Every structure is written in structure tokens, then in C-alpha cells.
Amino acid sequence: MDSFGQWFLLLIYWFLFFAYLVILFQILSDLFRDRELSGWWKALWIIALVIFPFLTALVYVIARGNGMAERQVKAIQEAKSETDSYIREVAAGKSPAEHIADAKALLDSGAIDADEYAQLKAKALA
């Protein structure tokens, strides 16, 4: 076989190897993300992935593929909502000086004591 053919075959092998690694990591992350599956079942799936990697990966995707997709979508939605919440909090939030001024107003009105004021001030500065 000429050198180009060998190079191309090597390229195909590497592609398949990395595709398998991606699938393997997706399966492992799905196993740890699944809250309904017991630890013993997770351990058995991992042992099977080590002993019979290709067959187990194929069986896992066939048997648990729908749940795998649902858990992935749920994780993405949770991450998006947390990110959106953080962005809203930061964008609409008050500056530390405003938080301290609000805490000082509460202290002056007698709603909080000096210790609570110190805690609010430290939190605003953190």
C-alpha cells in the first residue's frame, strides 16, 4: 500500500478512536447524571464498559438512549437557567456602595443591629 493509503487508513482509525472516546465519556457522564439508577447498577455498567467496551457502549445507547437524551436536555436547561439568573442578577444588581447604603439605612432605622450591618457590608464587598 502506498504512503497516502497508509496515512488515510491511519486517519480513519484515529477518527474512529476519538469518536469512541466521545461516546464513552457521554455514557460515563450520563451514568453519573442519572439519579434514578443505583450505585450498584452504575458500577456494573462501568465494569462492563471496561471488559466489553464496544458491545456495552452499543447496548447502553440502545437500551438507555432516550433517557440519555432527556437527561442531557435537562442538564442543558438547568445550566441555561442558572446562567440567565446570574446574568439578570449581575446586570440589574446594585453596586456594593448601594448595598452598603441600604444596609446603613436599615441600621439607622433600627431594623438591624451593628453585627448584622457588618455582615451585610462584608457581603457587599465580597
C-alpha positions in Angstrom: 0.0 0.0 0.0 1.3 3.4 -0.8 2.1 6.0 1.8 -1.1 8.0 1.1 -3.2 4.9 1.6 -1.5 4.1 4.9 -1.9 7.7 6.0 -5.6 7.7 5.1 -6.2 4.4 6.9 -4.4 5.8 10.0 -6.6 8.9 9.8 -9.7 6.7 9.7 -8.5 4.7 12.7 -7.8 7.8 14.8 -11.2 9.3 13.9 -12.9 6.1 15.0 -10.9 6.0 18.2 -11.8 9.6 19.1 -15.4 9.0 18.2 -15.4 6.0 20.5 -13.9 8.1 23.3 -16.6 10.8 22.9 -19.3 8.1 23.1 -17.6 6.6 26.2 -17.4 9.9 28.0 -21.0 10.7 27.1 -22.0 7.3 28.6 -20.0 7.8 31.7 -21.3 11.4 32.3 -24.9 10.1 31.7 -24.3 7.3 34.3 -23.2 9.8 36.9 -26.0 12.3 36.0 -28.8 9.6 36.3 -30.3 10.0 39.8 -32.7 7.0 39.4 -30.0 4.4 38.8 -28.5 2.9 41.9 -24.8 2.9 42.6 -24.6 -0.9 42.0 -26.0 -0.6 38.5 -23.7 2.2 37.7 -20.7 0.1 38.9 -21.9 -2.8 36.8 -22.2 -0.6 33.7 -18.7 0.7 34.3 -17.2 -2.8 34.8 -19.0 -3.9 31.6 -17.5 -0.9 29.7 -14.1 -1.9 30.8 -14.4 -5.6 30.0 -16.5 -5.4 26.8 -16.3 -1.7 25.7 -17.8 -1.7 22.2 -20.6 -4.2 23.0 -21.5 -2.4 26.2 -21.5 1.0 24.6 -23.8 -0.3 21.9 -26.2 -1.9 24.4 -26.2 1.2 26.6 -27.0 3.5 23.7 -29.8 1.2 22.5 -31.3 0.5 26.0 -30.9 3.9 27.6 -30.7 6.2 24.6 -34.0 8.0 25.2 -33.3 8.7 28.8 -29.8 9.7 28.0 -31.1 12.4 25.6 -33.7 13.6 28.2 -31.0 13.9 30.9 -28.8 15.8 28.6 -31.6 18.2 27.6 -32.5 18.7 31.3 -28.8 19.4 32.2 -28.6 22.0 29.4 -31.8 23.7 30.5 -30.7 23.8 34.2 -27.3 25.3 33.1 -29.1 27.9 30.9 -31.5 28.9 33.6 -28.6 29.3 36.1 -26.7 31.4 33.7 -29.7 33.5 32.8 -30.4 34.0 36.5 -26.8 35.0 37.2 -26.8 37.5 34.2 -30.0 39.1 35.4 -28.6 39.4 38.9 -25.4 40.9 37.8 -26.9 43.2 35.1 -29.7 44.5 37.3 -27.8 44.3 40.6 -26.8 47.2 42.7 -23.3 48.3 43.2 -21.6 47.4 46.5 -21.9 51.1 47.6 -25.7 50.9 47.1 -25.9 47.7 49.1 -23.9 49.3 51.9 -26.0 52.5 51.8 -29.2 50.3 52.1 -27.7 48.4 55.0 -26.7 51.8 56.7 -30.3 53.0 56.2 -31.5 49.8 57.9 -29.0 50.3 60.7 -30.1 53.9 61.2 -33.7 53.0 61.3 -33.1 50.3 63.9 -34.2 47.4 61.8 -30.8 45.7 62.1 -28.0 45.9 64.7 -24.3 46.7 64.2 -23.3 43.0 63.8 -25.9 42.5 61.0 -24.7 45.7 59.4 -21.2 44.4 59.4 -22.3 41.2 57.8 -24.2 42.9 55.1 -21.3 45.2 54.5 -18.8 42.3 54.2 -21.2 40.5 51.9 -21.5 43.6 49.7 -17.7 44.0 49.5 -17.1 40.3 48.8 
